[in-house]
Amino acid sequence: MAPLSKELSGVILPHDHFGSHLNSAGKTIDSELEEINFKKAGEVLAEIWNSLEIDGHSVIAEFGDTDSKLPLPEMPSAEWFAIHVRESQYFFQIVKCDEIACCSSTRSDIKQILAEGFFPPPVPLRRTEDGLKTPDTSEVENKDEFPSLFVRQATNLKIQGKDLPQNLPYVLYCPTVLPVLKERICKYCGVYFAAKSHVTDHIKALHSQGRKKQMDDEKMKKRSF
């Protein structure tokens, strides 16, 4: 999004190109006019972005209304997503795998710094009588406790906390996510997803046999009682 956003610096999109669809209180009074004005804004954005070239590829943008002739992109498979993507509320990572048949060779040395290619979660460090320690995930007091990535990698301290997931999600120390962290992690492979529905879709696509076995085991337990 960075190259796209950069081109919008200083751009003003009038909300009333074909006339105002709002009343004095700022509420919509003409839904049809609102849609026309919104489409005009989208067309202006498309015109700006169509002049761009990113990493040697021309940008093709078109306002996506119901009359759009642009084909919808194919969604990646659940298998591909589980290997190449890590999502969270505030960070979306897509990383090449090591299979040349799947991904072209990497052009950077990122995996010499990050073994799996994905950024690990920011982890706070606290000075104690026993030396540097990581506080429990529910005991973070202020943002100043979070060091840079390279300090975090250099210390390599074991993260404190109960029932930590197998694959530590990027939002591990995010207080707004902690209450729902467990339900957003796949119980079979430990991958974190930004929404519970994504976990459900992931399990159906990749772990249907494991899920079936778990349900059968639960039924057997109930019968045993």
Secondary structure by P-SEA (a helix, b strand, c coil): caaaaaaaccbbbbccccccccccccccccaaaaaaaaaaaaaaaaaaaaacccccbbbbbccccccccccccccccaaaaaccccccccbbbbbbcccccccccccccccccccccccccbbbbbbcccccccccccccccccccccaaaaaaaccccccccccccccccccccccccccccccccccccccccaaaaaaaaaaccaaaaaaaaaaaaaaaaac
